[in-house]
Amino acid sequence: QVQVVESGGGLVQAGGSLSLSCAASRSGSTLSRYAMAWFRQAPGKEREFVAAFRWPGGNTAYGDSVKGRFTISRDSARSTVFLRMNSLNAEDTALYYCAVRSRSTTVILSALRSEYSYDDWGQGTQVTVSS
């Protein structure tokens, strides 16, 4: 079973920045060859794709609402993915989830926008942006 742990959420003023981290492991071993992504869900809304980091290849994808403001990066040696969020606004307030694709089949970048492409999820970390 894969353990997925997010951290870094909190309260920030509109226009500010925040960074999230997600670490994935299995039986104490790091996972360095799996796609990882961030999704978010605001109260009363459906889960929304935020950003993904594909493996192999290192390609990235972003949701339209965060493109140009958020940056996903990865430390493969530590199976950790980061989300740097700039120019935050109230619409970014949500519970942010990290997802890991631990199945061995390959996937195209566009498919990583779907939550069904992922097998393991963290508990989420809350991001609240005050206006």
C-alpha positions in Angstrom: 0.0 0.0 0.0 1.2 3.5 -0.9 1.3 6.1 1.8 0.7 9.7 0.6 1.2 12.6 3.0 0.6 16.2 2.2 1.9 19.2 4.1 2.2 23.0 3.9 -1.4 24.2 3.8 -2.6 27.2 5.8 -4.1 30.6 5.8 -2.8 33.3 3.4 -3.9 36.7 2.3 -5.1 37.3 -1.2 -2.1 38.0 -3.5 0.2 35.9 -1.3 2.0 32.7 -1.9 2.1 29.2 -0.4 3.9 26.0 -1.0 2.6 22.5 -0.6 4.6 19.2 -0.3 3.6 15.6 -0.9 5.6 12.6 0.0 4.8 9.1 -1.3 6.2 5.8 0.0 5.5 2.1 0.1 6.6 0.0 3.0 9.1 2.6 3.8 10.6 2.8 0.3 10.4 5.8 -1.9 8.5 5.8 -5.2 10.5 7.6 -7.8 8.9 6.4 -11.1 5.2 7.3 -10.7 3.1 10.2 -11.9 2.0 12.5 -9.1 -0.6 15.2 -9.1 -2.5 17.8 -7.1 -6.3 18.1 -7.1 -8.5 20.4 -5.0 -12.0 20.4 -3.8 -13.9 23.4 -2.4 -17.1 23.0 -0.3 -20.0 22.2 -2.5 -17.9 21.7 -5.6 -16.5 18.8 -7.5 -12.8 17.8 -7.2 -10.8 19.8 -9.7 -7.5 19.0 -11.4 -4.7 21.4 -10.4 -1.4 20.1 -11.7 0.4 16.9 -12.6 4.0 15.7 -13.0 4.3 12.8 -15.5 6.8 10.0 -15.2 8.7 9.1 -17.2 9.5 12.2 -19.2 9.0 14.8 -16.5 6.2 16.6 -18.4 3.8 18.8 -16.5 0.2 19.8 -16.9 -1.9 22.5 -15.2 -5.6 23.3 -14.8 -6.8 26.3 -16.6 -7.6 28.2 -13.4 -4.1 27.9 -12.1 -1.9 28.1 -15.2 0.7 30.8 -14.9 0.3 31.1 -11.1 1.1 27.6 -9.8 4.2 25.5 -10.4 4.6 21.8 -9.8 8.0 20.3 -9.3 9.4 17.0 -8.1 12.3 15.6 -6.1 12.4 12.2 -7.6 15.1 10.9 -5.2 12.7 11.5 -2.4 9.4 10.8 -4.2 8.2 14.2 -3.2 6.2 16.6 -5.3 5.8 20.3 -4.6 3.2 22.9 -5.5 4.2 26.5 -5.5 1.2 28.7 -5.5 1.5 32.4 -6.3 -1.0 35.2 -6.7 -3.6 33.3 -4.6 -7.2 34.5 -4.5 -10.3 33.5 -2.7 -11.3 31.0 -5.4 -8.2 29.0 -4.6 -9.6 28.2 -1.1 -10.0 24.4 -1.0 -8.8 21.1 0.4 -5.8 20.2 -1.7 -5.2 16.5 -2.3 -2.0 14.8 -3.6 -2.5 11.7 -5.9 -0.1 9.0 -7.0 -0.4 6.8 -10.0 1.1 3.6 -8.7 -0.1 1.2 -11.4 2.6 0.2 -13.9 0.9 1.0 -17.1 2.0 4.1 -19.1 -0.2 7.1 -19.4 -0.4 10.1 -21.7 -0.2 13.5 -20.2 -3.7 14.5 -20.9 -5.1 11.5 -19.0 -3.4 12.8 -15.9 -6.0 15.5 -15.6 -8.5 12.8 -14.6 -8.8 11.6 -11.0 -9.4 8.1 -12.3 -5.8 7.9 -13.5 -4.6 7.8 -9.9 -4.5 4.9 -7.4 -3.6 6.4 -4.1 -4.6 9.7 -2.4 -3.5 11.6 0.7 -5.9 13.0 3.3 -5.6 16.5 2.0 -4.3 19.8 3.3 -6.4 22.9 3.7 -5.6 26.1 1.9 -7.6 29.2 2.9 -7.1 32.5 1.1 -8.6 35.5 2.9 -9.7 38.5 0.8 
